[in-house]
Amino acid sequence: MRKHHIVLLPGDGIGPEITAVTRNVLEVVSKKHNFLLEFQEEQIGGAAINSTGKPLPDRTLQECQNSDAVLMAAIGSPMFDSLPRELRPETGLLQLRAGLDLFANLRPVKIIPALISASSLKEEIIEGVDLLVVRELTSGIYFGEPKGVIETEKELRAFNTMSYSSVEIDRIANIAFAIARQRKKRLCSVDKANVLDVSQLWRDRINLLAKKNDDIEVSHLYVDNAAMQIVKEPNQFDVILTGNLFGDIISDEAAMLTGSIGMLPSASLSADGPGLFEPVHGSAPDIAGLDKANPLAMILSAAMMLRIGLKEIDAAEEIENTVDKVLNEGFRTCDLMDKNCTELRCREMGEELLKKI
């Protein structure tokens, strides 16, 4: 029997709730499709700070490095905002990405017909949208040096460095080209080459690689125009490739085309090690422990883990199809509620999925 070792990172807020529901779904699906998932829970974020004083304990990173895949829920809480930046929950996530060399972040945005009315945009604008944001994740301004805060004679001054090498650009671009080849063969690279030298290098490298990938239709947009086009005509996009900072912003904007960030999964991948799979939403501390959370983004992240990280394609498709069935039958968590629908709590949504699996 095939066996996969999975590290679960429940994290903070609603994380433990949606992790429990997702684990139940994975256990049933894996049994049905004749493979074994070995789960190991570790700490990250605020939970790790409370327990060890560090947002990413050495043990957690080591266990993640030795796993077949990592499935994380959510981190963060306002109670940690007063801590030094190096001790905040978000720093633990950045350290995990660096420690696993997770340079490629994939965020699919696909309109689910049953939820099309949940979007704040007109149905005719978003109908049929199916795009993927490929974001470089371990370089750029979030990791660039030097950075810090200095005191001059007159003022305090803070600074960060936005930097990319040709190697860093090429490796994320090659991922994007490969994905585009499996989709509609269209790739839009987003930068700010009219202002930033680092973006000019980015654009030059994409153009150079485009010559080697001449079966892919390549276009370029400045990030401000791309942000406008995503809400004006999102169907023009298939694969969007961009750097760390721009990708952080663009992917959240694109996520809201669906009307709820609570439905969107993501994957962060390295060249050859375990990937990290997580919902794009936050820890929602205001509803933590109330059984109100929407677990579907976490469950769809688990499906991405099965598909991309573990190559269990049939099991991934079963989860995705079951989510569609539940939504088509009118079952909703409170964030998705619409007229003539049945509201379910977090655990109840998991139970409804299990009935159909």
Secondary structure, DSSP 4 states (H G I P E B T S, - for coil): -EEEEEEEEEESTTHHHHHHHHHHHHHHHHHHTTEEEEEEE---THHHHHHHSSSS-HHHHHHHHTSSEEEEEE---GGGTTS-GGGSHHHHHHHHHHHTT--EEEEEEE--GGGGGGSSS-HHHHTT-EEEEEEE-SSGGGT-SS-EEEE-SS-EEEE------HHHHHHHHHHHHHHHHHTTSEEEEEE-TTT-HHHHHHHHHHHHHHHHTTTSEEEEEEHHHHHHHHHH-GGG-SEEEE-HHHHHHHHHHHHGGGS-GGG-EEEEE-SSS-EEEEESS---GGGTTTT----HHHHHHHHHIIIIIS--HHHHHHHHHHHHHHHHTTEE-GGG--TT-EE--HHHHHHHHHHH-
